[in-house]
Amino acid sequence: MVADLLSGFVAETWVQELDFTTLEKQSGSYVSDDLRPRADDVVWRVRWRNRWLYVYLLLEFQSDVDPFMAVRLLVYVGLLYQDLIRAEQLTAEGLLPPVLPLVLYNGRPRWTAKTEMADLITPPPAGLERYQPRLPYLLLEENRFNEAELAPLKNLAAALFRLENSRGPEDLQRVVEQLVEWLQAPEQASLRRAFAMWLRDVLLPARVPGVRIEAVQELSEVRNMLAERVLEWTEQWKQQGLEQGRQEGRQEGRQEGRQEGRQEGRQEGRQEGRQEGRQEGLCSERQLLVRLARKRFGATVTGPSQALLERIVELAVLEELGEALLDCADGEAWLALLARRVG
């Protein structure tokens, strides 16, 4: 996973010279400012040419962006160097090894924090700037990569990003199918189980809350479970997305109203928020129906289905069509049903 992360997403020429057969995880005693070890920090080392290079990998899964992330990494890298000095893990010349500070972020809000320590310091007097710490860090935002970029990559880190960015069970199913194909070797058994347990215990419960997830242990079992329950979970996933869209729309409307400071502004904001939520619900419902129709009847119905569904502007009608889709014998019957509802 770490090798794929570096080779696939760190666009530097020196990465091509890394010997990934030497990649190994380091155990360290790196602590945060409240003196508690950080379980989501991982340090790796790998041979670059004839010497070691360290990667300080920080997994940032919080919902709020930390504006002073560069300060934290300055401290963590300093602690790492102190640990290497104590352990006498220096170069042959008695120097410290290079370190890549890397932040992997999977939150929904866009990352807005500065990615270099120097940008957090007020401009100093002339001549003092050379004494200020710089320390840039590499930021990888999972939600900045789209499906078109990630899908062609046979890369485990890309597969993880696709799973976390997935918009429905069908998206999950496609990635899991690929992982089952890629991870067939006996020595990859623990990685298969790790993906399976993460899907079972973390991702799926978050996407379909309240639904009992079978006690699967293997990726192939996850694949079979998704195949059996894709229609059921798609509906629940869709409803969760619609409700979230409505809540976000209302929140945006209320915020606009507060900024206006007038009752008229608040009312207009709420109305716009409700309208945005409704439009998002219609769009999600249409997209869902097109995907399900394509899955049942083939790609030939995709274009005609999309064109007819765009003319339906009532959410209740779209939901009724979702139930009726299961009763259609073939694509012609489905398109005829759409034509009747549009007419």
N, C-alpha and C positions, 0 to 999 in steps of 0.2 A: 504493500500500500504506500509506504513512504517513498520507495523507489519510483513508483508510478507518479506520485505527486510531484517529485522533483523533476523527473524526466519529461513529464507531460505539461507542467504548468510553470516551471521556472525557466524563462526564456533567456538563458545566459550560456555563452559558449563553454564556460568551465564545467558546466553540468555534463557535457559530452565526455569529459575526461574522468568522471567519477567511476570508481570500481565498486559497483553495487553489490558485488559478492562479499565485500568487507563491511557492508552496512550493519551496524549493531546499535542496540538501544543502550543508553547509559543510565545508571542509577545515580541520582544526585540528591543533595539535601537543600534544594532551592526553596526558599520561603518567601512569602509576600510580606507586605509592610505590617501585617498583623501577626506575623511570626507563625503562620499556619502553612504547612506544605500545600502546594497547588497540584491537585491530582490531574488537572487538565493541561499541564505543561509536560512535554516530553523532549528529552535531549537525545539526539542520535549523533553518531560519528561515522564517517566514511572516508576511505582513502582517496585523495586527489593527488595524482602523480605519485610521489614517494612520501607523502606526509598526510596527517589527519586533518580533516575539515569537520567542524561541528555544525549541526543544525538545531537551533532552539525553536521547536515547534510549539506554538501556543494555540490551543483550540479555544476559540471564543464563541460560546453558544448563548450568550446573554442577549436579551431583547433590546437593551439600551446600549448604544455605542459609548465606549469609554473615551472621552476627549483627551485623556492623558495616557493613552496606551504607550506612547513612546517613552514616557517616564518609567512606566512599569518595566518595559523591556530593557531600558538602560540599567535598572536595578538587577533584573534577572540575569542579564549577560554578565554584569559585574560579579554576581554571586557565583555564576558558573566559572568565571576566570579564577576567583578565589579558590574554588574547589579544585581546579586543575593545578594551581600552584601548590596547594597542600599535598595533593597526590603526586606532585613532581611529574606531571604529564605535559612536559614542555617539548619544544622542537629540539633538534640536535644543537641548534645555536642558542638554546636557552630562552627562546621566545615563546609567546603564547600562540596557539593555533587560531586560524580565522574562524569566525562564527557567522552563520546566516540566521538572523532573527526573522521568523516567518509566522504570520498570524493567519490562521484559517478561520474565516467568519461565515456563519450560516444563518445569521439573523435576518429578519424581514426588512427592517429599515436599512436604507443605504448607509454605507460607512462614511461618516463625515469628519472623523478625527484626523488630525495631521499625522502623516506617516514618517515624519522626521523630527527628532528631538529639537533641532535648531529652530524649527518653525514655531515652537512653543515658548521661545525666549524672546522677550522684547528686544528690539535692535539695540545693541550696546554701543558705547562710544567708540569712535574710530580707534583701531588698534586693539580693542578688547575682544573683538569677534573671534580672533584665532584661539582664544582660551575657552570658548564655549563648546560643549559637547554637541555632536551632530547625530550620530546613530540613526540612520534611516532603517526602516524595517520593510520587509516584503509583505504586502497584504493580498490575500486571495479571498475574494468575495464569491461565494458559491452562486448566489443569485444573479451575478453579472454574466454568467455563462448561459447561453440559451441551448435548447435541444439540438438545433442545427449544428452548433459548434461541437457539442459533446458526443452526439450519437455515433459519428464515424470513428471515434477513438476506441481502440481496444485497450482500455486503461481503467484500472480499478478505482482510482480516485475520481475519474470522470463518471464512472458508474455510480459511485456514492453521491456525487453532486446531482446526477439525474434523478436518483431516488428521492433526495431531499427536496428537489425542485418539482417533483411530479405533481400533476394536477388531477389525477384520478387513478383508480385501480388498473385501468388499461395501460397507463404509462408505467406503473410499477411492474406489471406483468411482462412488458417488453424487456425491461432491464434485467429482471430476474431470469428470464429465459437466456439472455446472453451470459449472465454470470454462471448459470448452471453449465453452459457450454464451455466457458473459459476455465472453470475451476474443477476439472475432472481428475487431476493428478492426485495420487494418494497423499503426497506431502502437502496438499492444499486443503486437507480435511478440516483442520482447525479454522482456516479462513472461511470455508463454506459454513461451518457452524456459527462463526462469529456474525456473518451477514444474516443468517437465519434468525439468530436470537435478537439481533438489533432490530430487524424488521418486525419480529413477533412482539418484543417487549417495549420498543420505543416508538418506531415510526407508525405502525398500523394502529396501536391504541390512540395515538394523537390524532390520526386522520378519521377513524371511525370509533369515537368514544362510546362506551357502553356496550360494544359488541364483544362477545366472547371470542378470543383468538385461540385456535387449537394449539396444543403443546407440541409444535413442530420443532424438529432438531436439525433438519437438513434443508438446504435451498430447494431441492427438488420437491419437498413437502410444501414449502411456501408457494412454489409455482403451481402445484396441484390445487392448493387451497384458493389461490387467486382465480384460477380457471373456474372453479366451482361457484364462487361467490361474487364474481365480478359485477353481475347485474345488480345484485342486492346492495353491494357496497357502493357502486356508482351512484345509486339513488341517495344513499345516506351522505356520501361525500359531497354530492351536489347540494343537498339541503344545507349542509354545514357551510359550504361556500357561499350560498345565497344569503344565509343569515348573517355571516360575517360581512358580506358586501353591504347588506342593508345597514348594519350597525356602523360600519365605517362611513357610509354615506350620511347617516344621521349625525355622526360625530363631526364630520366636516361641515355639515350645515350649521350645527350649533356653534362651532368655532367661528365660522364666518359671521354668524349673527352677533356673537360677543364682540368681535372686532369692530363691527359697525357701531355698536353701542346704542342701537335704537331697536325698538320693538319690531318695526317694519323689517329691519335687517335680519333679526333673528327668525322671523316668520319666513322670509325668503330663503334663508339658509336651510331651514328645516325642509322646506318644500323641494329645494334643489337636491338635498341629500336623499330624500325619499325617491325623487325621480332618478337619480344616479343609481340607487340601489335597485330600482325596478328595471332600468335598462340593463344593468349588469346581470340581473336574474334572467331576463329574456335572452340575452346573448349566451349565457352559460347553458340554458335549457336547449337552445337551438344547437349549439356545438355538441352537447351530449347526444341529442337525437341523431345528428349526422353521423357521429362516431358509432353509435349502436347500429344504425341502419347499414353502415358500411361493413361492420363486423358480421351482421346477419346475412346480407344480400350481396355483398361485394362492392368494389369501388365504382361500378357503373352508376350506382344510385347517389353518389356523393354530390355531384354538381346539381342535378335536378332537385334533390332533397333540400340543399342549401338555398336554392333560389325560391322554392315554395315556402320554406319555413321563414324566410326573411319577411314575407308578406303577412305573417301572423304576429299580432302585437298584443295578444292576451295570454298571460302566463297560465291561466287555468286551461286554455285550449291546448297549449303546448304540453302541459302535464297529462292531460287526457290522451294526447297522441303518444306519449311515452308508454302508457299502459296498453294502448291499442297496437303498438308496434309488435308486441309479443304474439299477437293473434294473426298477424299478416302471414300468409303462406309464402309469398315471394316478393321480390322487389317491385314488380308491376302492381301488385295489390297495395303495397305501401305507398307508391307514388300516386295511385288512383285515390287512396284515402286522403292524402295531402291535398290533391287537386279539389276534392269535394269540400274540404274544410276551408280552403282559400276561396272557392267559388261562393 
